[in-house]
Protein backbone atom coordinates (compact mmCIF):
# COMPACT_ATOMS: atom_id res chain seq x y z
CA UNK A 1 0.00 0.00 0.00
CA UNK A 2 3.01 2.27 -0.29
CA UNK A 3 1.73 5.69 -1.35
CA UNK A 4 2.83 9.28 -1.12
CA UNK A 5 1.85 10.88 2.19
CA UNK A 6 -0.84 13.50 2.16
CA UNK A 7 0.46 17.04 2.05
CA UNK A 8 -2.33 18.94 3.64
CA UNK A 9 -3.96 19.15 7.06
CA UNK A 10 -5.79 21.42 9.49
CA UNK A 11 -5.55 22.14 13.17
CA UNK A 12 -7.48 19.81 15.47
CA UNK A 13 -10.76 21.22 16.71
CA UNK A 14 -12.61 20.10 19.84
CA UNK A 15 -15.43 17.77 18.94
CA UNK A 16 -18.08 19.86 20.66
CA UNK A 17 -17.08 22.93 18.70
CA UNK A 18 -17.23 20.87 15.52
CA UNK A 19 -20.76 19.79 16.25
CA UNK A 20 -21.81 23.39 16.92
CA UNK A 21 -20.30 24.56 13.68
CA UNK A 22 -22.01 21.76 11.77
CA UNK A 23 -25.38 22.59 13.25
CA UNK A 24 -25.00 26.25 12.32
CA UNK A 25 -23.78 25.87 8.77
CA UNK A 26 -26.86 24.46 7.04
CA UNK A 27 -26.74 23.78 3.33
CA UNK A 28 -26.94 27.27 1.89
CA UNK A 29 -24.46 30.00 1.12
CA UNK A 30 -24.43 32.74 3.72
CA UNK A 31 -25.24 30.80 6.85
CA UNK A 32 -27.32 32.26 9.69
CA UNK A 33 -25.79 35.73 9.45
CA UNK A 34 -24.76 35.78 13.13
CA UNK A 35 -21.77 37.90 14.13
CA UNK A 36 -18.36 36.33 14.57
CA UNK A 37 -16.39 37.24 17.68
CA UNK A 38 -13.15 37.60 15.74
CA UNK A 39 -9.66 37.29 17.14
CA UNK A 40 -8.00 37.88 13.74
CA UNK A 41 -8.77 40.21 10.87
CA UNK A 42 -6.98 40.05 7.56
CA UNK A 43 -6.57 37.50 4.76
CA UNK A 44 -6.73 33.70 4.57
CA UNK A 45 -5.42 31.90 1.47
CA UNK A 46 -6.04 28.19 1.03
CA UNK A 47 -8.02 25.47 -0.74
CA UNK A 48 -11.77 25.02 -0.26
CA UNK A 49 -12.52 21.88 1.77
CA UNK A 50 -16.29 22.29 2.13
CA UNK A 51 -19.36 24.40 1.49
CA UNK A 52 -22.15 26.07 3.41
CA UNK A 53 -20.66 28.80 3.25
CA UNK A 54 -16.98 28.07 2.38
CA UNK A 55 -14.38 26.25 4.48
CA UNK A 56 -10.79 27.50 4.02
CA UNK A 57 -7.83 26.68 6.29
CA UNK A 58 -10.15 25.01 8.80
CA UNK A 59 -12.48 28.01 9.13
CA UNK A 60 -16.07 28.20 7.93
CA UNK A 61 -16.40 31.68 6.47
CA UNK A 62 -19.92 33.12 6.20
CA UNK A 63 -20.22 34.86 2.83
CA UNK A 64 -22.62 36.96 0.77
CA UNK A 65 -22.23 34.33 -2.01
CA UNK A 66 -20.38 36.72 -4.36
CA UNK A 67 -16.93 35.91 -5.73
CA UNK A 68 -14.41 38.31 -7.27
CA UNK A 69 -12.67 36.74 -10.27
CA UNK A 70 -11.47 37.47 -13.80
CA UNK A 71 -11.94 33.82 -14.77
CA UNK A 72 -15.68 33.56 -15.34
CA UNK A 73 -16.58 32.81 -11.71
CA UNK A 74 -18.92 35.27 -10.01
CA UNK A 75 -20.88 33.27 -7.43
CA UNK A 76 -20.11 30.92 -4.59
CA UNK A 77 -22.13 28.15 -6.23
CA UNK A 78 -19.61 28.14 -9.10
CA UNK A 79 -16.73 27.29 -6.77
CA UNK A 80 -15.49 23.74 -6.26
CA UNK A 81 -13.60 21.92 -3.54
CA UNK A 82 -9.88 22.25 -4.05
CA UNK A 83 -10.03 25.74 -5.55
CA UNK A 84 -7.59 28.05 -3.80
CA UNK A 85 -9.34 31.17 -2.51
CA UNK A 86 -8.22 34.46 -1.07
CA UNK A 87 -10.64 35.37 1.71
CA UNK A 88 -10.50 38.83 3.28
CA UNK A 89 -12.40 38.99 6.53
CA UNK A 90 -12.26 38.01 10.18
CA UNK A 91 -12.10 34.73 12.07
CA UNK A 92 -11.64 33.26 15.53
CA UNK A 93 -9.81 30.23 16.86
CA UNK A 94 -12.94 28.07 16.92
CA UNK A 95 -13.41 27.53 13.20
CA UNK A 96 -15.79 30.45 12.61
CA UNK A 97 -15.29 33.47 10.35
CA UNK A 98 -16.96 36.10 8.20
CA UNK A 99 -15.77 36.96 4.68
CA UNK A 100 -15.84 40.54 3.48
CA UNK A 101 -14.53 39.46 0.07
CA UNK A 102 -13.88 36.09 -1.59
CA UNK A 103 -11.67 36.03 -4.69
CA UNK A 104 -10.50 33.29 -7.03
CA UNK A 105 -7.85 33.24 -9.78
CA UNK A 106 -6.87 30.31 -12.01
CA UNK A 107 -3.24 29.28 -11.72
CA UNK A 108 -3.20 27.75 -15.22
CA UNK A 109 -5.85 27.38 -17.90
CA UNK A 110 -5.66 25.86 -21.37
CA UNK A 111 -5.61 22.69 -23.52
CA UNK A 112 -4.30 19.55 -21.84
CA UNK A 113 -1.20 18.21 -23.62
CA UNK A 114 -0.45 15.00 -21.73
CA UNK A 115 -1.17 13.26 -18.46
CA UNK A 116 -0.11 10.19 -16.49
CA UNK A 117 -2.03 8.71 -13.56
CA UNK A 118 -1.43 5.74 -11.27
CA UNK A 119 -4.83 4.73 -9.91
CA UNK A 120 -3.26 2.61 -7.18
CA UNK A 121 -0.78 5.16 -5.88
CA UNK A 122 -3.19 8.03 -6.68
CA UNK A 123 -0.35 10.10 -8.13
CA UNK A 124 0.57 11.47 -11.53
CA UNK A 125 1.35 14.59 -13.51
CA UNK A 126 -0.03 16.55 -16.41
CA UNK A 127 1.26 19.11 -18.87
CA UNK A 128 -0.36 22.16 -20.39
CA UNK A 129 1.17 25.33 -21.81
CA UNK A 130 4.58 23.67 -21.45
CA UNK A 131 4.09 23.59 -17.67
CA UNK A 132 4.32 20.48 -15.48
CA UNK A 133 1.69 19.97 -12.80
CA UNK A 134 2.00 17.33 -10.08
CA UNK A 135 -1.12 15.40 -9.04
CA UNK A 136 -1.74 13.47 -5.84
CA UNK A 137 -4.44 12.05 -3.62
CA UNK A 138 -5.38 15.52 -2.42
CA UNK A 139 -6.09 16.83 -5.95
CA UNK A 140 -9.80 17.32 -6.62
CA UNK A 141 -10.95 16.44 -10.16
CA UNK A 142 -14.14 17.76 -11.75
CA UNK A 143 -15.56 17.31 -15.27
CA UNK A 144 -13.62 14.09 -15.86
CA UNK A 145 -11.93 11.45 -13.74
CA UNK A 146 -8.14 11.32 -13.70
CA UNK A 147 -8.27 8.03 -15.60
CA UNK A 148 -10.40 9.61 -18.35
CA UNK A 149 -8.00 12.54 -18.63
CA UNK A 150 -4.96 10.26 -18.82
CA UNK A 151 -6.58 7.99 -21.42
CA UNK A 152 -7.41 10.83 -23.81
CA UNK A 153 -5.70 14.10 -22.80
CA UNK A 154 -6.18 15.76 -26.19
CA UNK A 155 -9.94 15.71 -25.69
CA UNK A 156 -9.86 18.16 -22.79
CA UNK A 157 -9.11 21.69 -21.72
CA UNK A 158 -8.45 22.19 -18.01
CA UNK A 159 -8.28 24.87 -15.39
CA UNK A 160 -5.78 24.35 -12.59
CA UNK A 161 -5.75 25.80 -9.10
CA UNK A 162 -2.48 24.97 -7.42
CA UNK A 163 0.72 25.90 -5.63
CA UNK A 164 4.02 26.81 -7.23
CA UNK A 165 6.89 24.47 -6.40
CA UNK A 166 10.59 25.07 -5.95
CA UNK A 167 11.54 24.18 -9.55
CA UNK A 168 8.82 26.33 -11.13
CA UNK A 169 6.40 23.43 -11.61
CA UNK A 170 3.03 23.32 -9.88
CA UNK A 171 1.15 21.02 -7.53
CA UNK A 172 -2.58 20.89 -8.29
CA UNK A 173 -5.20 21.28 -5.64
CA UNK A 174 -7.98 21.35 -8.26
CA UNK A 175 -8.30 20.19 -11.88
CA UNK A 176 -11.46 21.16 -13.74
CA UNK A 177 -11.99 19.64 -17.20
CA UNK A 178 -14.10 20.53 -20.23
CA UNK A 179 -14.16 19.18 -23.74
CA UNK A 180 -11.36 20.50 -25.95
CA UNK A 181 -12.19 23.79 -27.61
CA UNK A 182 -14.63 24.94 -24.92
CA UNK A 183 -13.55 27.89 -22.80
CA UNK A 184 -13.69 28.63 -19.11
CA UNK A 185 -13.30 32.34 -19.91
CA UNK A 186 -14.98 33.63 -23.07
CA UNK A 187 -12.37 36.35 -23.61
CA UNK A 188 -9.11 34.62 -22.73
CA UNK A 189 -8.55 31.04 -23.81
CA UNK A 190 -5.46 30.47 -21.68
CA UNK A 191 -3.82 31.73 -18.52
CA UNK A 192 -0.38 31.08 -17.09
CA UNK A 193 1.60 32.17 -14.03
CA UNK A 194 5.36 32.15 -13.66
CA UNK A 195 8.56 34.15 -13.90
CA UNK A 196 9.70 36.06 -16.96
CA UNK A 197 12.72 34.64 -18.84
CA UNK A 198 14.52 35.51 -22.09
CA UNK A 199 12.85 38.91 -22.30
CA UNK A 200 13.29 40.73 -25.63
CA UNK A 201 11.75 44.17 -25.12
CA UNK A 202 12.38 45.11 -28.75
CA UNK A 203 10.58 42.09 -30.18
CA UNK A 204 8.04 42.22 -27.33
CA UNK A 205 8.54 38.57 -26.39
CA UNK A 206 9.54 36.50 -23.37
CA UNK A 207 9.09 32.96 -22.01
CA UNK A 208 7.62 31.29 -18.95
CA UNK A 209 9.08 27.82 -18.37
CA UNK A 210 9.87 27.56 -22.08
CA UNK A 211 6.46 28.72 -23.36
CA UNK A 212 7.00 31.58 -25.87
CA UNK A 213 4.84 34.65 -25.23
CA UNK A 214 4.23 37.50 -27.65
CA UNK A 215 2.99 40.64 -25.90
CA UNK A 216 2.89 42.97 -28.93
CA UNK A 217 -0.87 43.48 -28.54
CA UNK A 218 -1.05 43.14 -24.75
CA UNK A 219 -2.13 45.69 -22.19
CA UNK A 220 -1.10 45.90 -18.57
CA UNK A 221 -3.82 44.79 -16.18
CA UNK A 222 -4.56 46.78 -13.00
CA UNK A 223 -2.28 49.63 -14.10
CA UNK A 224 0.73 47.37 -14.60
CA UNK A 225 3.23 49.06 -16.94
CA UNK A 226 4.57 46.64 -19.56
CA UNK A 227 7.80 48.63 -19.62
CA UNK A 228 8.41 47.26 -16.11
CA UNK A 229 8.72 43.69 -17.41
CA UNK A 230 12.08 42.17 -16.49
CA UNK A 231 13.63 38.73 -16.26
CA UNK A 232 12.75 37.07 -12.97
CA UNK A 233 9.55 39.05 -12.44
CA UNK A 234 6.54 36.92 -11.43
CA UNK A 235 3.60 37.64 -13.72
CA UNK A 236 0.17 36.42 -14.82
CA UNK A 237 -0.53 36.28 -18.55
CA UNK A 238 -3.91 35.78 -20.26
CA UNK A 239 -4.58 35.44 -23.97
CA UNK A 240 -4.88 32.79 -26.68
CA UNK A 241 -2.66 30.25 -28.42
CA UNK A 242 -1.50 30.61 -32.02
CA UNK A 243 0.91 28.04 -33.48
CA UNK A 244 2.25 27.17 -30.04
CA UNK A 245 2.80 30.81 -29.03
CA UNK A 246 0.76 32.52 -26.32
CA UNK A 247 -0.53 35.78 -27.80
CA UNK A 248 -0.96 37.88 -24.68
CA UNK A 249 -3.95 40.16 -24.22
CA UNK A 250 -3.40 41.03 -20.55
CA UNK A 251 -0.32 40.90 -18.33
CA UNK A 252 -0.15 41.70 -14.65
CA UNK A 253 2.59 41.34 -12.09
CA UNK A 254 1.75 39.10 -9.17
CA UNK A 255 0.38 41.52 -6.59
CA UNK A 256 1.03 41.02 -2.92
CA UNK A 257 -1.64 38.68 -1.63
CA UNK A 258 -1.89 40.65 1.59
CA UNK A 259 -2.19 44.21 2.84
CA UNK A 260 0.35 45.67 5.24
CA UNK A 261 -0.37 44.84 8.90
CA UNK A 262 -2.81 42.09 7.87
CA UNK A 263 -3.37 39.11 10.12
CA UNK A 264 -2.56 36.32 7.68
CA UNK A 265 -2.94 32.58 7.26
CA UNK A 266 -1.74 30.77 4.16
CA UNK A 267 -1.10 27.13 3.31
CA UNK A 268 1.20 25.85 0.61
CA UNK A 269 4.45 24.16 -0.32
CA UNK A 270 7.77 25.58 0.87
CA UNK A 271 10.39 26.68 -1.67
CA UNK A 272 13.47 28.95 -1.56
CA UNK A 273 14.12 27.64 1.96
CA UNK A 274 17.03 29.40 3.70
CA UNK A 275 17.86 27.91 7.10
CA UNK A 276 20.54 30.47 7.93
CA UNK A 277 18.24 33.34 7.03
CA UNK A 278 15.24 31.64 8.69
CA UNK A 279 13.04 32.25 5.66
CA UNK A 280 11.18 30.53 2.82
CA UNK A 281 8.46 31.26 0.28
CA UNK A 282 4.91 29.99 -0.22
CA UNK A 283 3.19 30.94 -3.50
CA UNK A 284 5.49 33.93 -3.91
CA UNK A 285 5.07 35.13 -0.32
CA UNK A 286 8.30 35.61 1.65
CA UNK A 287 7.95 34.08 5.14
CA UNK A 288 10.33 34.98 7.98
CA UNK A 289 10.42 32.99 11.21
CA UNK A 290 12.31 33.64 14.46
CA UNK A 291 12.79 32.46 18.04
CA UNK A 292 9.25 33.53 18.90
CA UNK A 293 7.64 31.40 16.16
CA UNK A 294 5.63 28.45 17.45
CA UNK A 295 5.87 25.12 15.63
CA UNK A 296 2.88 22.76 15.61
CA UNK A 297 3.18 19.16 14.36
CA UNK A 298 6.60 20.02 12.97
CA UNK A 299 10.06 20.93 14.25
CA UNK A 300 12.06 23.87 12.99
CA UNK A 301 14.79 21.42 12.04
CA UNK A 302 12.30 19.62 9.74
CA UNK A 303 11.67 22.64 7.51
CA UNK A 304 12.75 22.01 3.93
CA UNK A 305 11.77 22.64 0.33
CA UNK A 306 8.70 20.67 -0.72
CA UNK A 307 7.16 20.50 2.75
CA UNK A 308 3.50 21.49 2.96
CA UNK A 309 2.74 23.86 5.82
CA UNK A 310 0.26 26.41 7.09
CA UNK A 311 1.65 29.74 8.32
CA UNK A 312 -0.09 32.27 10.53
CA UNK A 313 1.33 35.68 11.32
CA UNK A 314 1.51 39.38 10.47
CA UNK A 315 2.28 40.80 7.03
CA UNK A 316 4.70 43.72 7.34
CA UNK A 317 6.52 45.57 4.58
CA UNK A 318 6.04 42.72 2.11
CA UNK A 319 7.12 39.96 4.51
CA UNK A 320 4.97 37.47 6.45
CA UNK A 321 6.34 37.36 10.01
CA UNK A 322 5.37 33.87 11.18
CA UNK A 323 3.78 33.52 14.59
CA UNK A 324 2.96 29.84 14.02
CA UNK A 325 4.03 27.26 11.45
CA UNK A 326 1.94 24.10 11.34
CA UNK A 327 2.97 20.91 9.55
CA UNK A 328 0.41 19.72 7.02
CA UNK A 329 2.02 16.44 5.96
CA UNK A 330 0.03 13.36 6.91
CA UNK A 331 1.64 10.29 8.47
CA UNK A 332 -1.21 7.73 8.32
CA UNK A 333 -3.01 5.98 5.47
CA UNK A 334 -6.02 3.76 6.10
CA UNK A 335 -8.15 1.77 3.64
CA UNK A 336 -11.09 0.03 5.22
CA UNK A 337 -14.78 -0.44 5.95
CA UNK A 338 -16.91 2.13 7.78
CA UNK A 339 -18.27 0.33 10.85
CA UNK A 340 -19.79 3.05 13.07
CA UNK A 341 -20.86 6.70 12.68
CA UNK A 342 -21.15 9.32 15.45
CA UNK A 343 -22.58 12.39 13.73
CA UNK A 344 -22.79 14.53 16.86
CA UNK A 345 -19.03 14.29 17.46
CA UNK A 346 -18.09 13.80 13.79
CA UNK A 347 -16.33 10.52 14.53
CA UNK A 348 -16.14 7.46 12.27
CA UNK A 349 -14.93 3.97 13.18
CA UNK A 350 -13.20 2.57 10.12
CA UNK A 351 -11.81 -0.98 10.33
CA UNK A 352 -11.44 -0.54 14.08
CA UNK A 353 -9.68 2.87 13.90
CA UNK A 354 -11.31 5.95 15.43
CA UNK A 355 -11.32 8.67 12.77
CA UNK A 356 -11.97 12.28 13.80
CA UNK A 357 -13.30 14.72 11.22
CA UNK A 358 -12.47 18.46 11.38
CA UNK A 359 -13.69 21.53 9.46
CA UNK A 360 -10.67 21.07 7.19
CA UNK A 361 -11.31 17.43 6.30
CA UNK A 362 -11.74 17.14 2.54
CA UNK A 363 -14.52 14.63 1.84
CA UNK A 364 -14.67 13.95 -1.87
CA UNK A 365 -15.25 11.43 -4.63
CA UNK A 366 -13.42 12.30 -7.85
CA UNK A 367 -16.07 10.61 -9.99
CA UNK A 368 -18.90 12.61 -8.37
CA UNK A 369 -19.57 16.07 -9.87
CA UNK A 370 -22.37 16.84 -7.44
CA UNK A 371 -21.68 19.96 -5.38
CA UNK A 372 -22.60 19.05 -1.82
CA UNK A 373 -22.46 21.05 1.41
CA UNK A 374 -20.32 19.81 4.26
CA UNK A 375 -23.48 18.72 6.09
CA UNK A 376 -24.46 16.61 3.08
CA UNK A 377 -20.92 15.21 2.87
CA UNK A 378 -21.04 14.01 6.46
CA UNK A 379 -24.65 12.84 6.40
CA UNK A 380 -23.83 10.89 3.24
CA UNK A 381 -21.66 8.36 5.07
CA UNK A 382 -23.17 4.89 5.42
CA UNK A 383 -22.06 1.92 7.48
CA UNK A 384 -20.41 -0.45 5.04
CA UNK A 385 -18.83 2.27 2.87
CA UNK A 386 -15.28 1.45 1.79
CA UNK A 387 -13.09 4.50 2.50
CA UNK A 388 -9.55 5.62 1.78
CA UNK A 389 -8.34 8.02 4.46
CA UNK A 390 -5.16 9.99 4.97
CA UNK A 391 -4.33 12.08 7.99
CA UNK A 392 -2.30 12.43 11.15
CA UNK A 393 -1.82 9.95 13.99
CA UNK A 394 -2.81 11.44 17.35
CA UNK A 395 -1.95 10.02 20.78
CA UNK A 396 -4.61 11.73 22.93
CA UNK A 397 -7.39 9.61 24.48
CA UNK A 398 -5.67 6.37 23.57
CA UNK A 399 -4.98 7.39 20.01
CA UNK A 400 -7.00 8.25 16.91
CA UNK A 401 -6.65 9.33 13.29
CA UNK A 402 -7.30 12.98 12.44
CA UNK A 403 -8.62 12.83 8.88
CA UNK A 404 -7.26 15.19 6.23
CA UNK A 405 -8.90 13.54 3.19
CA UNK A 406 -11.60 10.89 2.87
CA UNK A 407 -12.60 9.31 -0.41
CA UNK A 408 -15.24 6.66 -1.01
CA UNK A 409 -14.04 3.81 -3.19
CA UNK A 410 -15.54 0.75 -4.84
CA UNK A 411 -16.14 -2.22 -2.56
CA UNK A 412 -12.98 -3.95 -1.38
CA UNK A 413 -12.35 -6.51 1.32
CA UNK A 414 -8.80 -5.38 2.13
CA UNK A 415 -8.04 -3.57 5.38
CA UNK A 416 -4.72 -1.76 5.01
CA UNK A 417 -3.01 0.60 7.43
CA UNK A 418 0.23 2.52 7.35
CA UNK A 419 0.97 4.03 10.78
CA UNK A 420 3.29 4.05 13.81
CA UNK A 421 3.21 1.13 16.23
CA UNK A 422 1.95 2.12 19.70
CA UNK A 423 2.44 -1.22 21.48
CA UNK A 424 3.64 -4.78 20.87
CA UNK A 425 2.93 -7.93 22.88
CA UNK A 426 3.60 -11.59 22.30
CA UNK A 427 0.21 -11.99 20.61
CA UNK A 428 -0.70 -8.62 19.14
CA UNK A 429 0.36 -5.23 17.80
CA UNK A 430 -1.52 -2.00 18.60
CA UNK A 431 -2.12 1.15 16.54
CA UNK A 432 -4.19 4.08 17.84
CA UNK A 433 -5.96 1.94 20.44
CA UNK A 434 -6.67 -0.83 17.89
CA UNK A 435 -5.26 -4.20 18.91
CA UNK A 436 -4.55 -6.50 15.96
CA UNK A 437 -3.83 -10.16 16.72
CA UNK A 438 -0.68 -11.56 15.11
CA UNK A 439 -2.51 -14.65 13.81
CA UNK A 440 0.78 -16.47 13.27
CA UNK A 441 2.31 -13.75 11.10
CA UNK A 442 5.72 -12.19 11.68
CA UNK A 443 6.50 -8.77 13.14
CA UNK A 444 10.20 -9.55 13.39
CA UNK A 445 12.32 -6.42 13.66
CA UNK A 446 9.38 -4.09 14.32
CA UNK A 447 9.64 -1.75 17.32
CA UNK A 448 7.27 0.60 19.07
CA UNK A 449 7.34 3.91 17.19
CA UNK A 450 8.22 2.33 13.83
CA UNK A 451 6.06 3.27 10.85
CA UNK A 452 4.90 0.05 9.22
CA UNK A 453 2.33 -1.26 6.76
CA UNK A 454 -0.16 -3.90 7.85
CA UNK A 455 -2.89 -5.89 6.15
CA UNK A 456 -5.60 -7.23 8.44
CA UNK A 457 -9.24 -8.26 8.71
CA UNK A 458 -12.10 -8.37 11.16
CA UNK A 459 -13.00 -11.81 12.46
CA UNK A 460 -16.50 -13.17 12.95
CA UNK A 461 -15.96 -12.63 16.67
CA UNK A 462 -15.38 -8.89 16.20
CA UNK A 463 -11.60 -9.01 16.72
CA UNK A 464 -8.95 -7.95 14.23
CA UNK A 465 -6.07 -10.08 12.98
CA UNK A 466 -3.16 -9.80 10.57
CA UNK A 467 -3.46 -11.39 7.14
CA UNK A 468 0.24 -10.97 6.23
CA UNK A 469 3.62 -10.26 7.73
CA UNK A 470 4.20 -6.66 8.81
CA UNK A 471 6.10 -4.65 6.20
CA UNK A 472 8.46 -2.00 7.56
Secondary structure, 3 states (H helix, E strand, C coil): CCCCCCCCCCCCCCHHHHHHHHHHHCCCCCCCCCCCCCCEEEEEEEEEEEECCEEECCEEEECCCECECCCCCCEHHHCCCCCEEEEEEEECCCCEEEEEEEEECCCEEEECCEEEEECCCCEEEEEECCEEEEECCCCEEECCCHHHHHHCHHHEEEEEEEEECCCCCEEEEEEEEEECCCCCCCCCCEEEEEECEEEECCCCEEEECCEEEECCCCEEHHHCCHHHCCCCCEEEEEEEEECCEEEEEEEEECCCCCCCCCEEEEEEECEEEECCCCEEEECCEEEECCCCCEEECCCHHHCCCCCEEEEEEEEECCEEEEEEEEECCCCEEEEEEEEEEECCCCEEEECCEEEECCCCCEECCCCCCCCCCHHHHHHCCCCCCEEEEEEEEECHHHCEEEEEEEEEECCCCCEEEEEECCEECCCEEEECCEEEECCCCCCCCCCCCCEEEEEEEECCCCCEEECCCCEC
